[in-house]
Amino acid sequence: MTTSLVRPSVEIHPQLTDPLLPELLHPARLLWTPRELADLTSTVTTELTAGLRGILRFDEDRRWWARLALTDGVELWLLSWLPGQHTKPHDHGGASGSFTVLQGELGEEYRYPGGPIRRRTHAAGEGLGFGAGRAHQVTGLGDQPAASVHAYSPPLVATREYDSLADVPAEIPPLPAIVRS
């Protein structure tokens, strides 16, 4: 009897060569909690700063982003924000998420279904993990460029955009994951 082992799939940005990142990704973990995602983005931001700065770009015409890593359980992104650049109000289609600010300052308006719209400011080194029901809009604040590291689990779940956070429904149904080819 032959047993075949399937190795978990791991993709890492070619410019990130620090051996710590593959260890942090736990490729066999298929579903991450908001706390685990927050620990991941915090550690990547503090321990891989030089590698992230080597990838980081800013674009005056639109927000810039690069996928840093992808496993069957998590995706990791680096995003840049010039002052005033922002997302549209959106949810993450049923995925849990996290972000940690690498540099600069981000403003966030957020809402859980049925709850009030709230505002927070996140400075460099600050981050949070959040559950699947959170919808938000993120904006680059201040007069300096900002950057942040984001993680989502499950990965490759489409976001859903809204005209405003007031339009977030009382229940956010999950969206199907995007299938990798």
N, C-alpha and C positions, 0 to 999 in steps of 0.2 A: 504494500500500500504506500503510495507516494503522497506526501502532504506538500502542497505548494503554499508558500507564504507570499502574500501580496504586500509589498512595501508601500506605506503611505506616500501619497504624492506630495512633493514639496517643490515650490518654485520660489527662488530668491533673486531679487534685483542683482544684475551682474556686478554692479559697483559696490555692493555690500559684501565684503569678504571676511568680516570678523567672524571667527568660529563660534562666538557666543549666540548669534542669531539662530542658527539651526537648533541649538539646545533650547532656546526660549520658545520655539514654535510647537514643541510637543506634537509631532505629526500624527501620532496615533489618537490624540484627543479630538473627538468629533464635534463636541459641543462645549463651548466656553461660557462661564458665568460672567456677569458684568464685572465682578471683582477680579477674576482672572484676566479679563481683557484690560482692565485698568492697570493691573500689575505689569502686563505685557507692554502697554504703551508707555508707562512710566519708566520701565527698565530700558526699553529701546531708546527713549529720549535721553536718558542720563548716561547710558553706557556706550551708545553708538553715535554720539553727537558728531564726531569728526566725519564719519562715513555719511551721515545724513546731510551734513553741510556740503559735502562733495557732490551730492545729487541735486540739492535744492536749487530751484530756479524761481524767478518772479516774472510775471507777464502782465504788462499794463492793460492788455486788451481783455484778458479773462483770467479767472483763477487757474492756477497750475497744480497738477498732482502727478504722483508716480506711485505705482503699486510696488511696495517693498517686498512683500512675500505673500504666498498663497499656499494653504494646505487644504485638506478635505474638511477641516474644522474652523479655520480662521483665515481672514484676509487682513493685510496690514498695509496702510497707505501713508504717504507723506504729502501734505497739502501746504500750499503757500497762500498768503493773504496780503495784498497791499492794502493800505488804509482805505476803508470803504468797500472793499470787495466782500461779497456775501453770497451765501447759498439762498435758494428759494426755500420757503418753509417746506419741510419734508419729513417723512418718517423713514424707517429702514425696513419696511415690508415684513416685519416680524422678527428681524435679527436683533440681537443684543449688540451693544456697541460701547466704545470708549474713545476718548481722545485725551492727549496730554500736549500742552503747549511747549514747543521747543524754544521759541523766541517770540518776543512781542507780546501782544495782548489781543484776546478775542472776546467779543461780546456774544452772548447766547440768549435768545428768547426761546423758551421751551414750554411744552404742555404735555401732560398726560391726558388720555381721553377722559372727557368729562370734568377735567380740572381747570384751574385758572392758568392764564398765561403768566409765566414768571421770567425774570431776567437775572442773569449772572454775568460777571466778568471773570475771565480766566487769564492769569498772567503766566509768564514763562515758569515752567516747572509744575504748574497746576494741571490737574486733570480729573476725570471722573469716568466711572462706568455707568451704563444705564440699561434698563430693561427694554424689552421688545416694543412696548407701547409708547415710548417717548417720541414726540415729533419736535423738531426744532429748526431754528434759523440761526446761522453762525455768521458773524461779521468781523472783519479786521478792524481793530480800534487803534486810536492813537495816531502818531505821525511816523511810526517806524514799521517796516514790513514784519509780518508775523509768519510763523510756520507751526504746524502741529502734526502729530502722529496719531492715526486713527486705526481702530481694529473693529471687525465685525464678525459675529458668529451666529448662525451659520454663514459661510461666505457666499458671495455671488447672488445675494438676494436683491432684487430691484427695489429702488426707492420709489416712494409715491410722493408727488409734489402737490402743494395746496396753494390757493391764492393767498391765504393768510392762516395763521395758527388757529384763528377762530373757526376755520372750516374743518378742523380735525374731527372725525366722527367719534361717537361715544365708544366705539370699539374698532380697533384697527385689525382687520383680518390679515393673516400672513399671505405673502405673495410666494409663488413657487420660486425655487432657486434657479439660477441660470446654469445650464448644463455646460461643463467645460468640454471642449473638443480635443 
